[in-house]
Amino acid sequence: MKNQTLKVEGMSCNHCVNAIESTLKEIGVKGNVDLNKGSVEVIYDESNINLEAIKEAIEDQGYDVV
Amino acid sequence: MKNQTLKVEGMSCNHCVNAIESTLKEIGVKGNVDLNKGSVEVIYDESNINLEAIKEAIEDQGYDVV
């Protein structure tokens, strides 16, 4: 398992937290969103998914991974 | 039909817009949220519901009607 923290812009409320965490869960990734820091910690299995696909999933929800 | 614009604090993104508009729809109220202005225009039938109940429905979603 790999653990990485991403900076994500555009998250503003608990709906955003849920949207991101649910999306990540669907692709088998555990996400911990920190609204105050504007960050998402992602825990994933590198043999299943890569970081680029995780970033795309977050961006598809309308947020910017910076 | 009565038309009233409420000032609402705490709305920050399109998820918030959807949450409020969906909640209002459930109680038979048409709501138009303006995120930039922090306002919700509500259009409702006074013989069905009063403004106090509408404010409560919005506050139950976690927002402040001011």
Backbone of each chain as nested JSON, in Angstrom:
{
  "chains": [
    {"id": "A", "residues": [
      {"number": 1, "name": "MET", "atoms": {"N": [0.842, -1.196, 0.0], "CA": [0.0, 0.0, 0.0], "C": [0.878, 1.246, 0.0]}},
      {"number": 2, "name": "LYS", "atoms": {"N": [0.432, 2.213, -0.763], "CA": [1.164, 3.47, -0.85], "C": [0.308, 4.6, -0.283]}},
      {"number": 3, "name": "ASN", "atoms": {"N": [0.966, 5.525, 0.362], "CA": [0.295, 6.643, 1.019], "C": [0.851, 7.942, 0.465]}},
      {"number": 4, "name": "GLN", "atoms": {"N": [-0.044, 8.791, -0.035], "CA": [0.416, 10.044, -0.635], "C": [-0.564, 11.15, -0.287]}},
      {"number": 5, "name": "THR", "atoms": {"N": [-0.077, 12.354, -0.036], "CA": [-0.973, 13.471, 0.226], "C": [-0.953, 14.446, -0.947]}},
      {"number": 6, "name": "LEU", "atoms": {"N": [-2.154, 14.732, -1.481], "CA": [-2.299, 15.628, -2.628], "C": [-2.847, 16.973, -2.166]}},
      {"number": 7, "name": "LYS", "atoms": {"N": [-2.403, 18.062, -2.797], "CA": [-3.026, 19.367, -2.571], "C": [-4.163, 19.5, -3.566]}},
      {"number": 8, "name": "VAL", "atoms": {"N": [-5.348, 19.799, -3.057], "CA": [-6.522, 19.878, -3.921], "C": [-7.228, 21.216, -3.702]}},
      {"number": 9, "name": "GLU", "atoms": {"N": [-7.486, 21.928, -4.793], "CA": [-8.172, 23.219, -4.7], "C": [-9.641, 23.09, -5.058]}},
      {"number": 10, "name": "GLY", "atoms": {"N": [-10.474, 23.882, -4.385], "CA": [-11.89, 23.946, -4.734], "C": [-12.801, 23.211, -3.764]}},
      {"number": 11, "name": "MET", "atoms": {"N": [-12.209, 22.539, -2.763], "CA": [-13.033, 21.851, -1.769], "C": [-13.482, 22.894, -0.75]}},
      {"number": 12, "name": "SER", "atoms": {"N": [-14.784, 22.987, -0.536], "CA": [-15.242, 24.07, 0.331], "C": [-16.175, 23.653, 1.455]}},
      {"number": 13, "name": "CYS", "atoms": {"N": [-16.722, 22.451, 1.389], "CA": [-17.698, 22.076, 2.431], "C": [-17.745, 20.563, 2.57]}},
      {"number": 14, "name": "ASN", "atoms": {"N": [-18.567, 20.106, 3.505], "CA": [-18.636, 18.668, 3.755], "C": [-19.215, 17.884, 2.582]}},
      {"number": 15, "name": "HIS", "atoms": {"N": [-20.015, 18.553, 1.742], "CA": [-20.474, 17.866, 0.532], "C": [-19.28, 17.526, -0.35]}},
      {"number": 16, "name": "CYS", "atoms": {"N": [-18.331, 18.45, -0.396], "CA": [-17.129, 18.216, -1.206], "C": [-16.314, 17.056, -0.633]}},
      {"number": 17, "name": "VAL", "atoms": {"N": [-16.201, 17.029, 0.671], "CA": [-15.49, 15.928, 1.335], "C": [-16.125, 14.6, 0.943]}},
      {"number": 18, "name": "ASN", "atoms": {"N": [-17.458, 14.541, 1.038], "CA": [-18.16, 13.299, 0.709], "C": [-18.003, 12.938, -0.758]}},
      {"number": 19, "name": "ALA", "atoms": {"N": [-18.088, 13.937, -1.629], "CA": [-17.982, 13.672, -3.064], "C": [-16.632, 13.043, -3.386]}},
      {"number": 20, "name": "ILE", "atoms": {"N": [-15.584, 13.587, -2.801], "CA": [-14.243, 13.073, -3.09], "C": [-14.02, 11.705, -2.442]}},
      {"number": 21, "name": "GLU", "atoms": {"N": [-14.38, 11.588, -1.178], "CA": [-14.142, 10.308, -0.502], "C": [-14.952, 9.176, -1.142]}},
      {"number": 22, "name": "SER", "atoms": {"N": [-16.193, 9.485, -1.573], "CA": [-17.012, 8.45, -2.218], "C": [-16.422, 8.041, -3.562]}},
      {"number": 23, "name": "THR", "atoms": {"N": [-15.984, 9.034, -4.317], "CA": [-15.388, 8.739, -5.624], "C": [-14.148, 7.866, -5.468]}},
      {"number": 24, "name": "LEU", "atoms": {"N": [-13.32, 8.198, -4.497], "CA": [-12.1, 7.417, -4.288], "C": [-12.438, 5.992, -3.859]}},
      {"number": 25, "name": "LYS", "atoms": {"N": [-13.435, 5.889, -2.989], "CA": [-13.838, 4.562, -2.515], "C": [-14.251, 3.668, -3.689]}},
      {"number": 26, "name": "GLU", "atoms": {"N": [-14.957, 4.269, -4.661], "CA": [-15.416, 3.513, -5.832], "C": [-14.254, 2.909, -6.627]}},
      {"number": 27, "name": "ILE", "atoms": {"N": [-13.104, 3.568, -6.568], "CA": [-11.956, 3.038, -7.318], "C": [-10.966, 2.329, -6.387]}},
      {"number": 28, "name": "GLY", "atoms": {"N": [-11.434, 1.996, -5.202], "CA": [-10.629, 1.185, -4.294], "C": [-9.551, 1.943, -3.547]}},
      {"number": 29, "name": "VAL", "atoms": {"N": [-9.742, 3.261, -3.44], "CA": [-8.745, 4.09, -2.757], "C": [-9.356, 4.657, -1.471]}},
      {"number": 30, "name": "LYS", "atoms": {"N": [-8.587, 4.613, -0.401], "CA": [-9.028, 5.227, 0.848], "C": [-8.561, 6.686, 0.831]}},
      {"number": 31, "name": "GLY", "atoms": {"N": [-9.499, 7.619, 0.962], "CA": [-9.132, 9.036, 0.952], "C": [-9.497, 9.719, 2.254]}},
      {"number": 32, "name": "ASN", "atoms": {"N": [-8.585, 10.534, 2.761], "CA": [-8.872, 11.344, 3.941], "C": [-8.732, 12.814, 3.561]}},
      {"number": 33, "name": "VAL", "atoms": {"N": [-9.879, 13.5, 3.498], "CA": [-9.858, 14.902, 3.086], "C": [-9.691, 15.798, 4.312]}},
      {"number": 34, "name": "ASP", "atoms": {"N": [-8.79, 16.763, 4.19], "CA": [-8.635, 17.791, 5.226], "C": [-9.012, 19.126, 4.58]}},
      {"number": 35, "name": "LEU", "atoms": {"N": [-10.224, 19.593, 4.894], "CA": [-10.741, 20.822, 4.272], "C": [-9.877, 22.035, 4.596]}},
      {"number": 36, "name": "ASN", "atoms": {"N": [-9.459, 22.143, 5.855], "CA": [-8.681, 23.315, 6.267], "C": [-7.341, 23.396, 5.555]}},
      {"number": 37, "name": "LYS", "atoms": {"N": [-6.734, 22.243, 5.379], "CA": [-5.432, 22.224, 4.709], "C": [-5.582, 22.182, 3.189]}},
      {"number": 38, "name": "GLY", "atoms": {"N": [-6.785, 21.87, 2.701], "CA": [-6.97, 21.716, 1.259], "C": [-6.193, 20.526, 0.733]}},
      {"number": 39, "name": "SER", "atoms": {"N": [-6.207, 19.448, 1.514], "CA": [-5.423, 18.282, 1.105], "C": [-6.232, 16.992, 1.179]}},
      {"number": 40, "name": "VAL", "atoms": {"N": [-5.807, 16.044, 0.381], "CA": [-6.422, 14.718, 0.394], "C": [-5.314, 13.682, 0.535]}},
      {"number": 41, "name": "GLU", "atoms": {"N": [-5.36, 12.938, 1.631], "CA": [-4.416, 11.835, 1.801], "C": [-5.027, 10.62, 1.118]}},
      {"number": 42, "name": "VAL", "atoms": {"N": [-4.297, 10.001, 0.226], "CA": [-4.828, 8.819, -0.461], "C": [-3.964, 7.605, -0.132]}},
      {"number": 43, "name": "ILE", "atoms": {"N": [-4.646, 6.535, 0.179], "CA": [-3.971, 5.282, 0.515], "C": [-4.449, 4.25, -0.497]}},
      {"number": 44, "name": "TYR", "atoms": {"N": [-3.515, 3.699, -1.253], "CA": [-3.911, 2.837, -2.373], "C": [-2.883, 1.758, -2.631]}},
      {"number": 45, "name": "ASP", "atoms": {"N": [-3.34, 0.787, -3.383], "CA": [-2.498, -0.361, -3.726], "C": [-1.92, -0.1, -5.122]}},
      {"number": 46, "name": "GLU", "atoms": {"N": [-0.624, 0.099, -5.185], "CA": [0.023, 0.438, -6.458], "C": [-0.139, -0.641, -7.518]}},
      {"number": 47, "name": "SER", "atoms": {"N": [-0.448, -1.848, -7.103], "CA": [-0.628, -2.905, -8.093], "C": [-2.023, -2.826, -8.72]}},
      {"number": 48, "name": "ASN", "atoms": {"N": [-2.907, -2.015, -8.113], "CA": [-4.265, -1.85, -8.642], "C": [-4.474, -0.554, -9.402]}},
      {"number": 49, "name": "ILE", "atoms": {"N": [-3.843, 0.526, -8.945], "CA": [-4.125, 1.841, -9.511], "C": [-2.889, 2.726, -9.34]}},
      {"number": 50, "name": "ASN", "atoms": {"N": [-2.742, 3.668, -10.265], "CA": [-1.614, 4.585, -10.101], "C": [-2.098, 5.986, -9.713]}},
      {"number": 51, "name": "LEU", "atoms": {"N": [-1.161, 6.821, -9.329], "CA": [-1.509, 8.135, -8.81], "C": [-2.193, 8.994, -9.863]}},
      {"number": 52, "name": "GLU", "atoms": {"N": [-1.79, 8.812, -11.117], "CA": [-2.384, 9.615, -12.192], "C": [-3.89, 9.358, -12.295]}},
      {"number": 53, "name": "ALA", "atoms": {"N": [-4.3, 8.111, -12.179], "CA": [-5.723, 7.767, -12.252], "C": [-6.481, 8.331, -11.051]}},
      {"number": 54, "name": "ILE", "atoms": {"N": [-5.828, 8.364, -9.914], "CA": [-6.455, 8.921, -8.707], "C": [-6.669, 10.42, -8.887]}},
      {"number": 55, "name": "LYS", "atoms": {"N": [-5.641, 11.101, -9.41], "CA": [-5.783, 12.547, -9.645], "C": [-6.905, 12.831, -10.634]}},
      {"number": 56, "name": "GLU", "atoms": {"N": [-6.99, 12.012, -11.676], "CA": [-8.056, 12.21, -12.668], "C": [-9.434, 12.05, -12.044]}},
      {"number": 57, "name": "ALA", "atoms": {"N": [-9.578, 11.056, -11.17], "CA": [-10.874, 10.823, -10.53], "C": [-11.287, 12.038, -9.707]}},
      {"number": 58, "name": "ILE", "atoms": {"N": [-10.316, 12.641, -9.031], "CA": [-10.616, 13.833, -8.221], "C": [-10.962, 15.01, -9.139]}},
      {"number": 59, "name": "GLU", "atoms": {"N": [-10.203, 15.171, -10.207], "CA": [-10.449, 16.293, -11.12], "C": [-11.785, 16.135, -11.844]}},
      {"number": 60, "name": "ASP", "atoms": {"N": [-12.165, 14.897, -12.113], "CA": [-13.463, 14.66, -12.757], "C": [-14.626, 15.123, -11.88]}},
      {"number": 61, "name": "GLN", "atoms": {"N": [-14.381, 15.24, -10.595], "CA": [-15.418, 15.747, -9.688], "C": [-15.459, 17.278, -9.673]}},
      {"number": 62, "name": "GLY", "atoms": {"N": [-14.545, 17.888, -10.405], "CA": [-14.567, 19.344, -10.502], "C": [-13.557, 20.055, -9.621]}},
      {"number": 63, "name": "TYR", "atoms": {"N": [-12.572, 19.317, -9.102], "CA": [-11.544, 19.924, -8.247], "C": [-10.199, 19.926, -8.97]}},
      {"number": 64, "name": "ASP", "atoms": {"N": [-9.319, 20.782, -8.518], "CA": [-7.996, 20.853, -9.132], "C": [-6.952, 20.253, -8.211]}},
      {"number": 65, "name": "VAL", "atoms": {"N": [-6.239, 19.261, -8.709], "CA": [-5.103, 18.721, -7.976], "C": [-3.89, 19.538, -8.406]}},
      {"number": 66, "name": "VAL", "atoms": {"N": [-3.232, 20.163, -7.446], "CA": [-2.147, 21.092, -7.807], "C": [-0.787, 20.545, -7.401]}}
    ]},
    {"id": "B", "residues": [
      {"number": 1, "name": "MET", "atoms": {"N": [-49.395, 32.515, -4.996], "CA": [-47.977, 32.191, -4.814], "C": [-47.247, 33.389, -4.245]}},
      {"number": 2, "name": "LYS", "atoms": {"N": [-46.336, 33.103, -3.328], "CA": [-45.574, 34.179, -2.71], "C": [-44.097, 34.002, -3.063]}},
      {"number": 3, "name": "ASN", "atoms": {"N": [-43.454, 35.111, -3.235], "CA": [-42.051, 35.113, -3.641], "C": [-41.245, 35.9, -2.619]}},
      {"number": 4, "name": "GLN", "atoms": {"N": [-40.208, 35.273, -2.07], "CA": [-39.433, 35.937, -1.024], "C": [-37.97, 35.574, -1.194]}},
      {"number": 5, "name": "THR", "atoms": {"N": [-37.077, 36.522, -0.935], "CA": [-35.651, 36.215, -1.019], "C": [-35.037, 36.216, 0.372]}},
      {"number": 6, "name": "LEU", "atoms": {"N": [-34.376, 35.105, 0.724], "CA": [-33.763, 34.944, 2.046], "C": [-32.257, 35.08, 1.931]}},
      {"number": 7, "name": "LYS", "atoms": {"N": [-31.626, 35.671, 2.942], "CA": [-30.168, 35.67, 3.009], "C": [-29.754, 34.413, 3.755]}},
      {"number": 8, "name": "VAL", "atoms": {"N": [-28.881, 33.633, 3.147], "CA": [-28.485, 32.353, 3.746], "C": [-26.963, 32.284, 3.819]}},
      {"number": 9, "name": "GLU", "atoms": {"N": [-26.446, 31.986, 5.011], "CA": [-24.997, 31.865, 5.185], "C": [-24.55, 30.409, 5.18]}},
      {"number": 10, "name": "GLY", "atoms": {"N": [-23.372, 30.17, 4.643], "CA": [-22.784, 28.83, 4.711], "C": [-22.838, 28.07, 3.398]}},
      {"number": 11, "name": "MET", "atoms": {"N": [-23.494, 28.648, 2.392], "CA": [-23.533, 27.975, 1.092], "C": [-22.219, 28.269, 0.377]}},
      {"number": 12, "name": "SER", "atoms": {"N": [-21.522, 27.209, -0.043], "CA": [-20.202, 27.468, -0.613], "C": [-19.944, 26.839, -1.968]}},
      {"number": 13, "name": "CYS", "atoms": {"N": [-20.756, 25.903, -2.405], "CA": [-20.464, 25.227, -3.672], "C": [-21.747, 24.687, -4.287]}},
      {"number": 14, "name": "ASN", "atoms": {"N": [-21.61, 24.097, -5.458], "CA": [-22.803, 23.593, -6.152], "C": [-23.484, 22.441, -5.42]}},
      {"number": 15, "name": "HIS", "atoms": {"N": [-22.72, 21.722, -4.592], "CA": [-23.376, 20.703, -3.776], "C": [-24.363, 21.36, -2.82]}},
      {"number": 16, "name": "CYS", "atoms": {"N": [-23.979, 22.509, -2.299], "CA": [-24.865, 23.238, -1.376], "C": [-26.114, 23.709, -2.107]}},
      {"number": 17, "name": "VAL", "atoms": {"N": [-25.921, 24.206, -3.316], "CA": [-27.064, 24.634, -4.128], "C": [-28.034, 23.473, -4.291]}},
      {"number": 18, "name": "ASN", "atoms": {"N": [-27.492, 22.315, -4.686], "CA": [-28.348, 21.146, -4.898], "C": [-29.04, 20.705, -3.617]}},
      {"number": 19, "name": "ALA", "atoms": {"N": [-28.298, 20.73, -2.519], "CA": [-28.868, 20.282, -1.241], "C": [-30.063, 21.152, -0.864]}},
      {"number": 20, "name": "ILE", "atoms": {"N": [-29.924, 22.446, -1.027], "CA": [-31.009, 23.35, -0.645], "C": [-32.171, 23.263, -1.629]}},
      {"number": 21, "name": "GLU", "atoms": {"N": [-31.873, 23.283, -2.905], "CA": [-32.96, 23.241, -3.884], "C": [-33.737, 21.917, -3.802]}},
      {"number": 22, "name": "SER", "atoms": {"N": [-33.022, 20.819, -3.568], "CA": [-33.708, 19.524, -3.445], "C": [-34.596, 19.48, -2.215]}},
      {"number": 23, "name": "THR", "atoms": {"N": [-34.07, 19.996, -1.103], "CA": [-34.851, 20.022, 0.133], "C": [-36.111, 20.847, -0.036]}},
      {"number": 24, "name": "LEU", "atoms": {"N": [-35.977, 21.994, -0.67], "CA": [-37.148, 22.853, -0.87], "C": [-38.174, 22.173, -1.777]}},
      {"number": 25, "name": "LYS", "atoms": {"N": [-37.666, 21.517, -2.813], "CA": [-38.573, 20.833, -3.743], "C": [-39.414, 19.789, -3.004]}},
      {"number": 26, "name": "GLU", "atoms": {"N": [-38.761, 19.095, -2.058], "CA": [-39.469, 18.057, -1.292], "C": [-40.66, 18.614, -0.514]}},
      {"number": 27, "name": "ILE", "atoms": {"N": [-40.572, 19.891, -0.133], "CA": [-41.683, 20.475, 0.626], "C": [-42.539, 21.383, -0.272]}},
      {"number": 28, "name": "GLY", "atoms": {"N": [-42.39, 21.208, -1.578], "CA": [-43.268, 21.913, -2.506], "C": [-42.906, 23.362, -2.754]}},
      {"number": 29, "name": "VAL", "atoms": {"N": [-41.635, 23.709, -2.479], "CA": [-41.189, 25.09, -2.652], "C": [-40.185, 25.149, -3.799]}},
      {"number": 30, "name": "LYS", "atoms": {"N": [-40.33, 26.135, -4.661], "CA": [-39.339, 26.338, -5.718], "C": [-38.267, 27.27, -5.161]}},
      {"number": 31, "name": "GLY", "atoms": {"N": [-37.011, 26.818, -5.194], "CA": [-35.926, 27.643, -4.666], "C": [-34.897, 27.967, -5.73]}},
      {"number": 32, "name": "ASN", "atoms": {"N": [-34.458, 29.211, -5.778], "CA": [-33.381, 29.615, -6.686], "C": [-32.233, 30.153, -5.849]}},
      {"number": 33, "name": "VAL", "atoms": {"N": [-31.151, 29.368, -5.792], "CA": [-30.008, 29.77, -4.967], "C": [-29.049, 30.62, -5.785]}},
      {"number": 34, "name": "ASP", "atoms": {"N": [-28.623, 31.723, -5.22], "CA": [-27.571, 32.541, -5.82], "C": [-26.368, 32.5, -4.882]}},
      {"number": 35, "name": "LEU", "atoms": {"N": [-25.376, 31.682, -5.27], "CA": [-24.203, 31.475, -4.403], "C": [-23.45, 32.78, -4.158]}},
      {"number": 36, "name": "ASN", "atoms": {"N": [-23.269, 33.571, -5.216], "CA": [-22.485, 34.802, -5.079], "C": [-23.137, 35.787, -4.119]}},
      {"number": 37, "name": "LYS", "atoms": {"N": [-24.442, 35.875, -4.206], "CA": [-25.159, 36.807, -3.326], "C": [-25.434, 36.193, -1.955]}},
      {"number": 38, "name": "GLY", "atoms": {"N": [-25.279, 34.868, -1.841], "CA": [-25.631, 34.207, -0.589], "C": [-27.118, 34.307, -0.317]}},
      {"number": 39, "name": "SER", "atoms": {"N": [-27.899, 34.145, -1.371], "CA": [-29.342, 34.291, -1.208], "C": [-30.104, 33.132, -1.837]}},
      {"number": 40, "name": "VAL", "atoms": {"N": [-31.297, 32.922, -1.304], "CA": [-32.191, 31.907, -1.85], "C": [-33.55, 32.564, -2.09]}},
      {"number": 41, "name": "GLU", "atoms": {"N": [-33.975, 32.592, -3.326], "CA": [-35.317, 33.063, -3.65], "C": [-36.247, 31.871, -3.514]}},
      {"number": 42, "name": "VAL", "atoms": {"N": [-37.299, 32.036, -2.734], "CA": [-38.245, 30.929, -2.574], "C": [-39.613, 31.353, -3.093]}},
      {"number": 43, "name": "ILE", "atoms": {"N": [-40.213, 30.451, -3.84], "CA": [-41.53, 30.71, -4.405], "C": [-42.437, 29.6, -3.877]}},
      {"number": 44, "name": "TYR", "atoms": {"N": [-43.474, 29.997, -3.161], "CA": [-44.285, 28.997, -2.475], "C": [-45.737, 29.441, -2.366]}},
      {"number": 45, "name": "ASP", "atoms": {"N": [-46.571, 28.467, -2.053], "CA": [-47.997, 28.688, -1.907], "C": [-48.293, 28.862, -0.416]}},
      {"number": 46, "name": "GLU", "atoms": {"N": [-48.688, 30.058, -0.049], "CA": [-48.928, 30.365, 1.366], "C": [-50.027, 29.51, 1.998]}},
      {"number": 47, "name": "SER", "atoms": {"N": [-50.873, 28.945, 1.163], "CA": [-51.928, 28.097, 1.731], "C": [-51.386, 26.71, 2.071]}},
      {"number": 48, "name": "ASN", "atoms": {"N": [-50.155, 26.41, 1.578], "CA": [-49.544, 25.098, 1.85], "C": [-48.457, 25.146, 2.913]}},
      {"number": 49, "name": "ILE", "atoms": {"N": [-47.704, 26.231, 2.943], "CA": [-46.537, 26.283, 3.819], "C": [-46.246, 27.733, 4.177]}},
      {"number": 50, "name": "ASN", "atoms": {"N": [-45.649, 27.935, 5.359], "CA": [-45.293, 29.307, 5.716], "C": [-43.777, 29.485, 5.704]}},
      {"number": 51, "name": "LEU", "atoms": {"N": [-43.382, 30.748, 5.79], "CA": [-41.962, 31.066, 5.644], "C": [-41.122, 30.446, 6.758]}},
      {"number": 52, "name": "GLU", "atoms": {"N": [-41.724, 30.332, 7.948], "CA": [-40.98, 29.764, 9.075], "C": [-40.57, 28.318, 8.786]}},
      {"number": 53, "name": "ALA", "atoms": {"N": [-41.481, 27.561, 8.216], "CA": [-41.194, 26.153, 7.89], "C": [-40.122, 26.06, 6.802]}},
      {"number": 54, "name": "ILE", "atoms": {"N": [-40.138, 26.998, 5.879], "CA": [-39.138, 27.01, 4.811], "C": [-37.752, 27.303, 5.399]}},
      {"number": 55, "name": "LYS", "atoms": {"N": [-37.701, 28.293, 6.293], "CA": [-36.424, 28.628, 6.939], "C": [-35.89, 27.436, 7.726]}},
      {"number": 56, "name": "GLU", "atoms": {"N": [-36.785, 26.75, 8.41], "CA": [-36.375, 25.573, 9.196], "C": [-35.779, 24.489, 8.3]}},
      {"number": 57, "name": "ALA", "atoms": {"N": [-36.414, 24.274, 7.148], "CA": [-35.934, 23.239, 6.225], "C": [-34.517, 23.567, 5.757]}},
      {"number": 58, "name": "ILE", "atoms": {"N": [-34.265, 24.838, 5.508], "CA": [-32.923, 25.246, 5.068], "C": [-31.924, 25.091, 6.219]}},
      {"number": 59, "name": "GLU", "atoms": {"N": [-32.338, 25.494, 7.407], "CA": [-31.434, 25.401, 8.56], "C": [-31.144, 23.948, 8.928]}},
      {"number": 60, "name": "ASP", "atoms": {"N": [-32.129, 23.072, 8.703], "CA": [-31.919, 21.647, 8.973], "C": [-30.829, 21.052, 8.076]}},
      {"number": 61, "name": "GLN", "atoms": {"N": [-30.562, 21.71, 6.96], "CA": [-29.491, 21.252, 6.074], "C": [-28.122, 21.774, 6.511]}},
      {"number": 62, "name": "GLY", "atoms": {"N": [-28.116, 22.571, 7.57], "CA": [-26.837, 23.056, 8.102], "C": [-26.467, 24.472, 7.702]}},
      {"number": 63, "name": "TYR", "atoms": {"N": [-27.435, 25.233, 7.195], "CA": [-27.172, 26.62, 6.798], "C": [-27.882, 27.575, 7.743]}},
      {"number": 64, "name": "ASP", "atoms": {"N": [-27.417, 28.815, 7.759], "CA": [-28.059, 29.823, 8.603], "C": [-28.854, 30.803, 7.763]}},
      {"number": 65, "name": "VAL", "atoms": {"N": [-30.129, 30.904, 8.075], "CA": [-30.952, 31.933, 7.442], "C": [-30.855, 33.169, 8.33]}},
      {"number": 66, "name": "VAL", "atoms": {"N": [-30.395, 34.265, 7.756], "CA": [-30.123, 35.453, 8.588], "C": [-31.111, 36.581, 8.321]}}
    ]}
  ]
}
